[in-house]
Amino acid sequence: MNSTVKRMMQNIKRERLMSTSNILVMFVTFMVLGVFLYVIALSQTAFRYLENQAQVTVFFKDDFVEKNILELKDKYVADKRISEIKYVSKEDAFKIFSEINKNEPALLESISASILPASLEVKAKRISDLSSLAEEFSKIDGVEEVRFFKEVIETFRFWSTTAYIIGFILVGIFMLISYSIVISTIRTTISSKGAELEIMKLVGATDDYVKSPLIYQGVTFGFVSSLAAGIVFVFISAVASFFKVLSFGITFGFLHGLFLHPIVFSVFLLLFLLTSGCLLGYLGSYTAVSKYLKY
Amino acid sequence: MPQIEFKKITKEYAGVKALNEVSFSIRDDEFVFIVGPSGAGKSTIVKLLIREELPKSGDVLFKDQSILGFCGDEISNLRRKIGIVFQDFKLLESRNVFDNVAIALEVVDASEREIKDIVPNVLSLVGLSSKTNLFPNQLSGGEKQRVSIARALAHEPDVLVADEPTGMIDPDSADELMKILEKINSLGTTVVMCTHDEHIVDRSKRRVIRLDDGKLKSDTQKGKYRE
């Protein structure tokens, strides 16, 4: 075994209780960090889901015939803002109406397909484009009404963005907390080993010999605690998948339109936590060693 | 060729001169006492020699090489050539005698086999073969100091520097310690001993470098504590 790793293991063994408590504190921190990331991802997933469902419905006057509507549809089908455009004829509208009101025979008898307007259902790639599309369609001759739930979508968009920003600020704060925990952990180790480190230096130990096990220790604490937290998230996701929760997948703000299976998402989360754990462990222990190791 | 050379060394702490243009040199295999009252600058010489401190002016040479420009691994290598014995022993209470000596070999990445060969030898040299497994709190002051000497000798240094080694031990133990240091010197290791133990200095009839108030007052072969 590499001598640095061996000496690090000796340090951890000699301070078994302190090492365990430090790993537990860091584990809780990474759990909270993971929960925040999950909350952000779920709020983003909900937003993307609603975004995909959000549409502008363009109703046409009776004198704007099917041929004109289909020409209009063909014109917009290549529009980069639009993800899907669907023609709903008077007959289709009646079928939908009949299905919705199948328990109201009296109502169905009084309505015929000719009363209902033909329409185009337009879905945008980005929810922010719905407003401009609605305005464009409303200016077209033959359009009777353009309907979309602007305020609901805007409100959800606002809260989703707010949750996203607050979530990332909180993630940043928890990263800083993890960092300071590693620093105080290594600082405690340095304090408890002060005499030993001083003697090592006086009998000819190199800086690397003294510092390396402490830096390895920080990285190991970060690795073990983030790995444990990551495994918990993979386990939770596996259980969620088993019960078909979130079967449509989870997305993240910058992964537009990409929905990941919950287990795949949690594996990415595990890798992210592991990277963060090792990096924070390294940076924290390096800072502590530079700042507090005086001999 | 001088092994250690101090050239017009001046060292200040917060504007107060601890050493004032001190010059001397020590040859291979010499046994030298550096004496003087508390605050005379003895410990400062030790700190300068192991490059724990830097002087305000002057130069310190070890084997004809200035050590003032040393950094990192060069300082570590220097300290492997200079074994140090401290007045307060600097032993680790959590480690037994064997492990306290072994630490000097562990830091140079010696193998377990080397450690198992060397540690018993140096413990035998200082007469502690039977106390290998004892912890420092089970030893007398003299025995603790002998462990400290064994640790300083473990990586076979060229020079052994003892800073007030008899300061915390009884006179009988101090005599025992002197015998050990003389034996080490007879085996070819240069010994530099900072002390204000008049009895030991006068009886040894060795070279005496006397400091007072940071200045070199005298440097006498077969000297005495007082002029």
Contacts between the chains, C-beta under 8 A, distances in Angstrom:
chain1	res1	chain2	res2	distance
A	3	B	109	5.9
A	14	B	94	7.6
A	195	B	90	7.1
A	195	B	92	6.4
A	196	B	92	5.6
A	196	B	103	7.8
A	198	B	90	7.4
A	199	B	90	5.4
A	199	B	92	6.7
A	199	B	103	6.5
A	200	B	103	6.7
A	200	B	107	5.3
A	201	B	76	8.0
A	201	B	79	7.7
A	202	B	50	7.1
A	202	B	52	8.0
A	202	B	79	6.5
A	202	B	84	6.0
A	202	B	90	7.2
A	203	B	79	6.6
A	203	B	80	7.7
A	203	B	83	7.9
A	203	B	84	7.7
A	203	B	103	6.5
A	203	B	104	4.3
A	203	B	107	5.8
A	203	B	151	6.6
A	203	B	152	7.6
A	203	B	154	8.0
A	203	B	155	7.6
A	204	B	76	5.1
A	204	B	77	7.2
A	204	B	78	8.0
A	204	B	79	4.0
A	204	B	80	3.7
A	204	B	104	7.3
A	204	B	107	5.8
A	204	B	108	6.4
A	204	B	155	6.8
A	205	B	76	6.4
A	205	B	107	3.6
A	206	B	72	7.1
A	206	B	73	5.2
A	206	B	76	4.4
A	206	B	107	7.7
A	207	B	72	5.9
A	207	B	73	7.8
A	207	B	76	7.6
A	209	B	76	7.9
A	209	B	107	5.6
A	209	B	109	7.8
